[in-house]
C-alpha cells in the first residue's frame, strides 16, 4: 500500500510507501528520500550535481527542490 503525493508534478512522482524510506516520501524512480535530495540542494549543490548524486534527471531534481523551496 502506498500513497501518491499529489503536490509533486508528474515528472517527479513521489509516494509514501512503508517498504521504502521508512515511510518518508520517496521518488518512485529510485526510492531516494525527497528529504535527502532537498538537503543536498540546500547545502549549496547545483541541481545538476544533486541529480547526478542520486541518479535522477535534472528535471526531477528541480521539481523536487522547487516544491521544497
Helices and strands as residue ranges (DSSP letters): E 2-4, G 10-12, E 14-17, G 21-23, E 25-27, E 32-33, H 34-42, H 47-54, H 58-68
